[in-house]
């Protein structure tokens, strides 16, 4: 009981330091606060000022396994987005985790890596590992099998703008889809 109460108090204190305006205590302990809060307990104001998506993203993953004879086997692409959509469709109370985990992990990855897929901080490495774990866990749960590496493919499809002047006004030409292939990442063995 005492341990649960102490953990809850520490959690509330660390989250408070994360969302509070910068001060000497939050600056001094920023590494510890970030290590606790990010990525699972991140706080933001999007509930009150949402930033609607202007693109649709489709996430796919494939796996790589090296056989005993040294032969490399690469799987077909496996649609992660389809799993999320099927978990939400026809569900009266869909989980926010199912709806947002992959999207939020990708947003955090972009913030920390940019366009060249090179981590530049401990947080960037953590977000890369988080994205890797999501992909590996979902593949292992759906397909099973053994693999040592995963590669993600992200297809970004722009959401076409609504016609400004009504149905008789011609819409702007749709933008092209962008496909991004991430590097192969080693997977920490977790029973796959």
C-alpha positions, 0 to 999 in steps of 0.5 A, a space after each residue: 500500500 505504501 509503495 503504491 502511494 509513493 509511486 503515485 505521488 512520484 508520478 504526479 510530481 514528475 508529470 507536474 514538472 513536465 507540464 509546469 512552466 520552466 523553472 529551476 527544479 524542472 530544468 535541473 531534473 529534466 532528464 529524469 522527468 523526461 525519462 519517466 514521462 516520455 513516451 507513455 505519459 506525455 501531456 499536451 494541450 491537443 484536447 483543447 486545440 486539436 491539430 487535425 491530420 492533413 494527411 493519411 498515413 499507411 504503415 507497413 512492415 516487413 521482417 528479415 530472418 537469416 536461416 541456418 545456412 546463411 540464407 536471408 529471407 525477407 517477408 512480404 509487406 504486412 499492413 499495420 494500419 489495417 490492423 488498427 482500422 479493423 480494431 476500431 471499425 464496428 467497435 462502439 468504444 474503440 481504444 485511444 491506444 489502438 487509434 493513436 499509438 502508431 500515429 503518435 509514435 510516428 509523429 515523435 519519430 519525425 520530430 526527433 529524426 527529421 528526414 535522414 533517419 539518423 537519431 541525434 539524441 537519447 530521445 531519438 533513440 528511444 522513439 526509434 526503439 518504440 516504433 521498432 517495438 510496436 512493429 515487431 510486437 504486432 507482426 509477432 502477434 499476427 504472423 508469428 515466426 522468427 525474425 531479427 530485423 524489421 523495416 517500416 514503409 510509410 505511405 503518406 497520402 494528402 487529404 484533398 481540400 474541400 472545394 472552397 466555392 462549392 461543387 461547381 468550382 474545380 478542386 485543386 489538383 491532388 498532391 502525390 503520395 509520398 513513400 518513405 522506407 525506413 532502414 532495417 532495424 534490429 529487433 531485441 529478441 522477445 519470443 518471436 
